[in-house]
């Protein structure tokens, strides 16, 4: 299977860009990440996500939602809130979150 970017959706939709630097503490992180992926997929407005980490340690995750209400449901989820709290106390040195409404979107896939 080839890795592909998240497809282009019909605008408008919302994206949340989470940029972070992790600590060395990995305790519970992989399991929590799996659980967060399970939970967010149950959100009817969730469209997908992309994530990457540079060799220098900068991580960027972009999550896509149909609308701001769907993103709010995700933000207010109690398990997600607990994970965010643990992230601030254990897993992240620093992070930023940017939320934007996408006005234009298109994609390309080579078909050789």
C-alpha positions as CSV (number, residue, x, y, z in Angstrom):
1,X,0.0,0.0,0.0
2,X,1.3,3.4,-1.0
3,X,1.1,6.3,1.5
4,X,-1.1,9.0,0.2
5,X,-2.1,12.4,1.6
6,X,-5.7,12.9,2.9
7,X,-7.9,13.5,-0.1
8,X,-9.2,17.0,-1.0
9,X,-12.7,17.6,0.3
10,X,-15.3,20.0,-0.9
11,X,-14.8,23.2,1.0
12,X,-15.5,24.7,3.4
13,X,-14.2,22.4,6.1
14,X,-12.0,22.8,9.1
15,X,-8.4,21.8,9.8
16,X,-6.6,21.7,13.2
17,X,-2.8,21.8,12.9
18,X,-1.0,20.5,16.0
19,X,2.7,21.2,16.0
20,X,4.7,19.8,18.9
21,X,8.0,18.9,20.5
22,X,7.9,15.7,22.6
23,X,9.6,14.9,25.8
24,X,11.6,11.7,26.3
25,X,8.6,10.2,28.4
26,X,6.8,7.7,26.2
27,X,4.9,6.0,29.1
28,X,1.4,5.4,28.0
29,X,1.7,7.5,24.8
30,X,1.4,4.7,22.2
31,X,-1.7,3.2,23.8
32,X,-3.3,6.6,24.2
33,X,-2.6,7.5,20.6
34,X,-4.3,4.3,19.5
35,X,-7.3,5.1,21.7
36,X,-7.6,8.7,20.4
37,X,-7.6,7.4,16.8
38,X,-10.5,5.0,17.7
39,X,-12.5,7.8,19.4
40,X,-12.1,10.5,16.7
41,X,-13.2,8.1,14.0
42,X,-16.6,7.8,15.7
43,X,-17.1,11.6,15.1
44,X,-19.4,11.9,12.1
45,X,-17.7,15.1,11.0
46,X,-14.2,13.7,11.2
47,X,-12.6,13.5,7.7
48,X,-9.1,12.2,8.4
49,X,-5.6,13.2,9.5
50,X,-2.0,13.4,8.4
51,X,1.0,13.3,10.7
52,X,4.8,13.5,10.4
53,X,7.8,14.0,12.6
54,X,11.1,15.5,11.5
55,X,14.5,13.9,12.5
56,X,15.0,17.0,14.7
57,X,11.9,16.2,16.7
58,X,9.2,18.5,15.4
59,X,5.9,16.7,15.0
60,X,3.0,18.0,13.0
61,X,-0.5,16.5,12.9
62,X,-3.2,18.0,10.7
63,X,-6.8,16.8,11.4
64,X,-9.7,17.6,9.1
65,X,-13.3,18.0,10.2
66,X,-16.4,18.9,8.3
67,X,-17.2,21.9,10.5
68,X,-16.3,23.7,13.7
69,X,-19.0,21.9,15.6
70,X,-17.4,18.5,14.8
71,X,-14.0,19.9,16.0
72,X,-15.7,21.1,19.2
73,X,-17.2,17.7,19.8
74,X,-13.6,16.3,19.5
75,X,-12.1,19.0,21.8
76,X,-14.8,18.3,24.5
77,X,-14.5,14.5,24.5
78,X,-13.7,13.5,28.0
79,X,-11.0,10.9,27.1
80,X,-9.4,13.4,24.7
81,X,-9.4,16.0,27.5
82,X,-7.7,13.6,29.8
83,X,-5.1,12.8,27.1
84,X,-4.5,16.5,26.5
85,X,-3.9,17.0,30.2
86,X,-1.4,14.1,30.3
87,X,0.2,15.5,27.2
88,X,0.9,18.8,29.0
89,X,2.2,17.1,32.1
90,X,4.2,14.3,30.5
91,X,4.6,14.0,26.7
92,X,5.1,17.5,25.3
93,X,7.9,20.1,25.8
94,X,5.8,22.5,23.8
95,X,3.0,22.7,21.2
96,X,0.9,25.0,19.2
97,X,-2.6,24.5,17.8
98,X,-3.9,26.4,14.8
99,X,-7.5,26.1,13.6
100,X,-8.5,27.3,10.2
101,X,-11.4,27.0,7.7
102,X,-10.3,25.7,4.4
103,X,-11.7,27.7,1.5
104,X,-10.0,25.9,-1.4
105,X,-8.8,22.3,-1.8
106,X,-7.7,20.2,-4.7
107,X,-5.5,17.1,-5.2
108,X,-3.5,15.2,-7.7
109,X,-2.6,11.5,-8.0
110,X,-0.2,10.2,-10.7
111,X,-1.7,7.2,-12.6
112,X,1.2,5.6,-14.4
